[in-house]
C-alpha cells in the first residue's frame, strides 16, 4: 500500500508539473516577401581590378526583376537579368538568371535566415560551384560573400545608390 501511495504521489506531482513545463517556442516565421523588398533600388559594388557591379531591382508581382551589369574601365563586360519569384511551398525565392555571355539559364534559391541576412544557393547541378551569403549591414549596405567548397573566395560590399 505504501508503494502504491508513493507511486500515485509521484505520478500526481509529475502530471501537475507537466502543466508548468514549457517547451521552447519556435522562432517567428520570417516574412520572406517583405524582407526581399530590402533589395529594391539601385546598388553598386566594386570587385577590384576596376570591375564595377551595378544592379537595378524593381518589384514585380510577389518578387522582383533585377537588371545588372559588370563594367571594367567603363566598358560593359557582362549583363545579367534575374527574375525572383516567391515559392510559398518552400518559403524561398526562386531565381531564374540569364547572362548575356551564356546560353545557360541559372536557377537559384534565396531566402532570409534572419531579418538582416540570408543565403543564395545555385540549384542547377551543372556548373554550380558557389553559394552566397548576404547580410544587410545597414539598410544601404550589403555584404555578399561567395563560398566555394566551404571556403570564402570573394566578398563584395554593395552600396545603395541614392538618386
Backbone bond lengths (Angstrom), bond angles and torsions (degrees), N, CA, C in turn:
res aa  C-N    CA-C-N  psi(-1)  N-CA   C-N-CA  omega(-1)  CA-C   N-CA-C  phi
1 X - - - 1.445 - - 1.528 110.57 -
2 X 1.325 115.45 -38.88 1.452 119.82 179.75 1.530 110.18 -64.56
3 X 1.346 117.98 -38.21 1.460 121.49 179.17 1.533 110.54 -65.93
4 X 1.306 116.42 -39.92 1.457 120.32 179.52 1.517 110.00 -66.21
5 X 1.320 117.76 -40.86 1.462 121.76 179.53 1.528 110.13 -63.23
6 X 1.334 116.12 -45.26 1.473 120.21 179.37 1.532 109.88 -62.88
7 X 1.338 116.70 -43.83 1.458 121.41 179.44 1.532 110.45 -60.54
8 X 1.324 117.25 -46.79 1.459 121.09 179.66 1.527 111.44 -64.17
9 X 1.330 116.27 -40.04 1.455 120.35 178.75 1.530 110.80 -63.44
10 X 1.331 116.83 -45.94 1.467 120.97 178.40 1.528 111.13 -64.18
11 X 1.313 116.32 -42.04 1.463 120.49 178.20 1.521 110.53 -61.37
12 X 1.322 116.09 -44.16 1.457 120.75 179.02 1.528 110.94 -61.61
13 X 1.343 117.24 -43.77 1.462 121.23 179.95 1.527 110.85 -64.04
14 X 1.330 116.04 -41.98 1.470 119.49 179.40 1.520 109.98 -63.98
15 X 1.326 117.03 -48.07 1.460 119.71 179.76 1.516 111.80 -63.25
16 X 1.313 117.41 -40.31 1.459 121.89 179.12 1.533 110.06 -63.19
17 X 1.320 117.02 -43.71 1.465 121.33 -178.38 1.518 112.67 -74.61
18 X 1.319 118.84 -22.26 1.463 120.50 178.37 1.516 110.94 -63.30
19 X 1.316 116.83 -31.55 1.461 119.05 178.57 1.518 112.01 -68.14
20 X 1.318 117.27 -23.42 1.460 119.89 -179.60 1.513 112.19 -95.16
21 X 1.334 117.98 -13.18 1.455 120.76 177.39 1.523 107.85 -76.71
22 X 1.321 116.45 130.46 1.452 120.01 -178.69 1.520 108.90 -117.32
23 X 1.289 115.43 133.33 1.462 120.25 176.46 1.517 108.84 -73.49
24 X 1.344 115.13 162.92 1.450 119.07 175.34 1.524 108.61 -63.77
25 X 1.300 115.04 137.82 1.455 118.05 177.87 1.521 108.41 -79.81
26 X 1.311 115.99 140.54 1.458 119.29 179.37 1.524 108.68 -74.12
27 X 1.318 115.13 152.51 1.453 120.47 -178.71 1.524 109.42 -65.14
28 X 1.304 115.69 147.38 1.449 120.76 177.01 1.513 109.20 -64.09
29 X 1.312 116.28 133.27 1.454 121.46 179.88 1.518 109.06 -66.02
30 X 1.334 115.85 132.83 1.452 121.03 179.62 1.518 109.89 -78.96
31 X 1.317 116.82 140.51 1.462 122.34 176.71 1.531 107.48 -85.06
32 X 1.332 116.17 91.47 1.459 122.00 -174.03 1.532 112.28 -59.59
33 X 1.322 117.56 -40.57 1.462 120.59 -178.51 1.524 110.39 -64.45
34 X 1.317 116.46 -44.39 1.461 119.80 179.87 1.528 111.14 -66.72
35 X 1.333 117.52 -41.78 1.463 120.89 -179.30 1.532 111.70 -65.93
36 X 1.332 116.86 -35.87 1.466 119.49 -179.16 1.526 111.39 -63.47
37 X 1.316 117.13 -22.98 1.466 120.87 178.50 1.522 111.83 -62.67
38 X 1.331 117.41 -17.24 1.466 120.55 176.92 1.526 111.59 -60.51
39 X 1.336 116.50 -26.30 1.464 121.03 -178.63 1.524 113.17 -80.45
40 X 1.338 117.79 -14.05 1.460 121.02 -177.44 1.529 108.97 -60.05
41 X 1.323 115.04 134.06 1.462 120.93 179.38 1.513 111.12 125.47
42 X 1.319 115.27 -168.90 1.464 122.21 -178.68 1.525 109.61 -105.93
43 X 1.335 115.33 137.85 1.460 122.22 -176.57 1.524 110.36 -131.39
44 X 1.339 115.13 151.90 1.463 120.29 -179.63 1.525 108.80 -144.74
45 X 1.334 115.37 139.76 1.460 120.76 176.80 1.510 110.31 -151.22
46 X 1.339 116.40 160.41 1.461 121.38 -179.31 1.521 109.89 -115.98
47 X 1.349 114.90 131.00 1.459 120.72 177.36 1.528 111.56 -86.03
48 X 1.291 117.62 -17.56 1.454 121.25 -170.65 1.520 107.63 100.87
49 X 1.339 117.38 172.43 1.463 121.85 -178.81 1.529 110.32 54.37
50 X 1.342 115.66 33.75 1.473 123.32 179.22 1.525 113.83 62.13
51 X 1.320 118.72 21.29 1.462 121.70 176.05 1.525 109.34 -93.76
52 X 1.328 115.59 128.49 1.456 122.11 -178.39 1.524 108.52 -120.92
53 X 1.312 115.73 131.88 1.463 123.26 178.02 1.516 107.78 -104.58
54 X 1.338 117.37 128.77 1.461 121.97 173.99 1.520 108.48 -128.23
55 X 1.319 115.41 146.42 1.456 120.34 -177.84 1.521 109.68 -144.37
56 X 1.330 115.03 137.53 1.460 121.72 174.32 1.527 107.02 -117.35
57 X 1.318 116.97 117.91 1.462 122.87 -175.85 1.527 109.39 -114.70
58 X 1.340 115.07 122.61 1.460 120.93 -179.04 1.524 109.47 -121.38
59 X 1.341 116.73 142.46 1.470 119.15 177.24 1.523 110.30 -67.21
60 X 1.337 114.89 145.63 1.460 121.34 176.41 1.518 107.74 -152.53
61 X 1.329 116.89 118.74 1.479 122.79 -179.10 1.531 108.91 51.25
62 X 1.336 117.28 -126.40 1.470 119.85 179.36 1.526 110.97 -97.16
63 X 1.311 116.21 26.39 1.463 120.47 -177.72 1.509 112.28 -148.39
64 X 1.321 114.20 -136.55 1.454 119.25 -172.31 1.527 109.08 -160.59
65 X 1.319 115.91 151.18 1.462 122.81 170.87 1.523 106.41 -113.21
66 X 1.320 115.41 130.60 1.459 121.04 -178.64 1.524 109.38 -122.79
67 X 1.319 115.99 126.34 1.460 122.52 175.22 1.525 107.30 -115.94
68 X 1.334 116.15 121.83 1.463 120.47 -173.93 1.518 111.24 -130.06
69 X 1.327 114.47 157.55 1.468 121.88 176.89 1.520 109.07 -140.26
70 X 1.313 113.47 149.16 1.458 120.91 168.42 1.520 105.73 -118.47
71 X 1.326 115.47 124.39 1.456 120.27 178.99 1.526 109.31 -118.38
72 X 1.325 114.80 154.70 1.466 120.87 174.21 1.517 106.82 -135.72
73 X 1.313 114.94 122.43 1.463 121.40 -177.04 1.527 111.12 52.97
74 X 1.343 116.34 38.41 1.456 121.71 177.00 1.520 114.97 83.71
75 X 1.331 118.70 -6.58 1.460 122.22 -179.30 1.528 110.26 -100.52
76 X 1.335 117.30 134.12 1.468 121.69 179.76 1.528 109.10 -70.44
77 X 1.340 116.09 123.10 1.468 119.53 177.13 1.532 112.20 -109.52
78 X 1.344 117.34 -14.46 1.467 120.93 176.59 1.518 109.05 -160.13
79 X 1.330 115.55 141.71 1.455 122.35 173.43 1.518 107.57 -126.09
80 X 1.333 115.57 142.02 1.459 121.56 -178.07 1.516 109.82 -133.74
81 X 1.321 115.22 145.55 1.460 121.26 171.72 1.524 106.84 -127.68
82 X 1.324 115.99 133.06 1.463 121.05 179.80 1.524 109.31 -129.62
83 X 1.330 114.83 138.67 1.457 121.39 174.52 1.524 107.23 -117.53
84 X 1.335 116.15 117.87 1.462 122.88 179.21 1.518 108.48 -99.76
85 X 1.318 117.59 131.16 1.456 121.37 175.81 1.518 109.75 -136.49
86 X 1.318 117.00 135.98 1.460 121.64 -177.62 1.527 110.67 -80.03
87 X 1.321 116.11 130.25 1.466 123.41 176.23 1.520 107.62 -108.52
88 X 1.343 117.06 107.37 1.465 119.18 -175.33 1.526 112.58 -72.26
89 X 1.321 119.29 -17.34 1.465 120.36 177.33 1.527 111.47 -69.61
90 X 1.324 116.66 -39.93 1.469 120.34 179.84 1.525 111.91 -98.08
91 X 1.340 117.62 -10.25 1.461 123.47 -176.24 1.531 110.41 59.12
92 X 1.338 114.73 39.03 1.466 121.77 179.51 1.519 108.68 -138.31
93 X 1.311 115.33 165.24 1.452 121.28 172.86 1.513 109.03 -95.44
94 X 1.312 115.87 138.19 1.458 122.11 173.33 1.527 106.07 -101.36
95 X 1.325 116.06 134.34 1.462 121.31 -179.12 1.527 108.59 -117.47
96 X 1.322 116.53 128.84 1.461 122.07 168.97 1.524 106.00 -105.52
97 X 1.334 116.42 123.62 1.464 120.61 -175.14 1.518 110.55 -121.65
98 X 1.330 115.20 130.56 1.458 122.34 174.18 1.515 108.52 -114.39
99 X 1.328 115.10 133.26 1.459 121.36 174.21 1.522 107.59 -109.34
100 X 1.308 116.03 137.82 1.456 119.51 -179.54 1.525 111.38 -62.16
101 X 1.315 117.48 -31.59 1.466 121.67 -175.84 1.528 113.58 -84.47
102 X 1.340 118.44 1.14 1.451 120.46 -174.73 1.529 110.54 -142.70
103 X 1.326 116.05 150.25 1.465 119.64 175.82 1.526 111.62 -92.01
104 X 1.339 117.22 -0.99 1.462 122.07 -178.55 1.526 109.63 -79.50
105 X 1.327 115.89 134.01 1.466 121.06 172.19 1.516 106.07 -95.55
106 X 1.312 116.22 117.81 1.461 120.14 -179.74 1.524 109.11 -92.06
107 X 1.322 115.79 132.47 1.459 121.57 178.82 1.527 107.87 -110.76
108 X 1.319 115.78 130.23 1.462 121.49 -179.34 1.526 108.79 -132.83
109 X 1.305 115.34 163.29 1.461 120.21 168.98 1.517 107.24 -126.72
110 X 1.316 115.49 146.55 1.457 119.99 -179.68 1.515 109.13 -143.75
111 X 1.326 114.98 150.27 1.455 120.76 179.90 1.518 109.19 -162.53
112 X 1.307 114.54 157.84 1.459 121.64 174.67 1.524 108.14 -86.25
113 X 1.330 116.39 135.02 1.464 122.13 175.03 1.521 110.85 -99.89
114 X 1.328 116.16 -15.47 1.463 123.79 172.85 1.522 105.81 -150.37
115 X 1.312 118.10 179.49 1.464 119.41 -177.75 1.523 112.49 -67.85
116 X 1.339 118.32 -16.28 1.457 120.76 -178.20 1.516 115.02 -121.04
117 X 1.318 118.88 -2.72 1.461 118.66 -176.32 1.518 111.38 -144.76
118 X 1.336 114.43 163.95 1.449 119.41 -179.19 1.508 111.87 -169.98
119 X 1.329 115.96 -166.51 1.453 122.21 -176.55 1.520 110.71 -136.11
120 X 1.322 114.36 154.48 1.456 122.63 171.99 1.526 105.85 -127.18
121 X 1.316 116.51 123.25 1.456 121.48 -178.83 1.522 108.42 -119.73
122 X 1.322 116.48 127.16 1.456 120.98 174.65 1.517 106.67 -76.90
123 X 1.330 116.34 120.51 1.461 119.25 -172.01 1.517 114.17 -97.53
124 X 1.337 118.01 -17.12 1.454 117.56 177.99 1.534 109.12 -76.80
125 X 1.315 118.12 133.87 1.456 120.72 -172.44 1.530 114.49 -71.53
126 X 1.323 117.75 -24.43 1.465 119.85 -179.34 1.517 110.03 -81.78
127 X 1.308 115.74 129.84 1.471 121.19 176.07 1.523 112.55 53.79
128 X 1.308 117.58 48.12 1.463 121.73 179.83 1.527 109.91 -118.61
129 X 1.314 116.58 68.02 1.460 118.55 -174.28 1.529 114.79 -82.73
130 X 1.318 118.00 -12.45 1.456 120.29 -171.92 1.522 112.56 -119.35
131 X 1.333 113.01 159.49 1.448 122.09 162.61 1.519 104.61 -136.28
132 X 1.294 116.48 162.55 1.458 120.65 -174.84 1.517 110.26 -131.60
133 X 1.300 114.97 150.05 1.461 121.83 170.06 1.520 106.34 -121.81
134 X 1.325 115.31 144.05 1.456 118.83 176.70 1.522 108.72 -130.68
135 X 1.321 114.04 152.16 1.461 119.97 177.21 1.513 109.19 -146.84
136 X 1.325 115.12 127.82 1.459 120.39 173.34 1.525 107.23 -79.28
137 X 1.324 116.64 108.06 1.462 120.87 176.86 1.526 109.83 -73.90
138 X 1.319 115.33 -36.97 1.458 124.35 171.70 1.529 105.28 -143.34
139 X 1.330 118.87 172.93 1.467 118.20 176.64 1.529 113.59 -60.82
140 X 1.332 117.73 -18.51 1.458 122.06 -177.20 1.522 113.87 -114.57
141 X 1.334 117.72 13.21 1.467 120.79 -178.45 1.529 109.90 -144.79
142 X 1.342 115.24 120.93 1.463 122.04 179.80 1.525 108.55 -116.43
143 X 1.314 116.15 134.98 1.459 121.04 170.43 1.523 107.17 -104.02
144 X 1.341 116.61 122.88 1.463 120.80 178.80 1.523 108.01 -118.06
145 X 1.313 115.67 129.85 1.459 122.38 -176.50 1.528 109.40 -118.15
146 X 1.335 116.02 128.85 1.470 121.65 175.29 1.521 107.61 -93.60
147 X 1.340 115.42 134.16 1.461 121.36 -176.89 1.525 108.51 -126.19
148 X 1.331 115.21 130.87 1.461 121.45 177.29 1.516 107.66 -130.87
149 X 1.315 117.25 129.53 1.471 122.28 -178.26 1.531 111.08 51.03
150 X 1.340 115.77 42.46 1.467 123.90 179.61 1.524 113.92 61.52
151 X 1.329 117.27 22.64 1.467 122.17 176.66 1.521 108.77 -124.03
152 X 1.332 116.29 137.11 1.465 121.47 177.25 1.527 108.08 -69.46
153 X 1.342 116.27 124.92 1.461 120.46 179.39 1.525 112.56 -111.80
154 X 1.334 116.98 -17.26 1.453 119.33 179.36 1.520 109.34 -165.25
155 X 1.315 115.66 144.48 1.456 122.03 173.33 1.516 107.64 -132.57
156 X 1.321 115.43 135.02 1.459 120.87 178.45 1.523 108.19 -130.28
157 X 1.312 115.47 141.37 1.465 121.83 174.62 1.521 106.99 -102.61
158 X 1.326 115.67 128.14 1.456 121.86 178.10 1.509 108.97 -111.11
159 X 1.332 115.64 128.03 1.466 120.75 179.58 1.522 109.29 -109.28
160 X 1.325 114.82 139.65 1.465 119.88 176.13 1.534 107.76 -67.47
161 X 1.319 115.27 132.12 1.473 121.15 177.32 1.512 107.32 -91.62
162 X 1.313 115.88 119.98 1.465 121.64 179.75 1.525 108.07 -88.07
163 X 1.320 115.89 133.76 1.481 119.78 179.40 1.493 111.43 -76.82
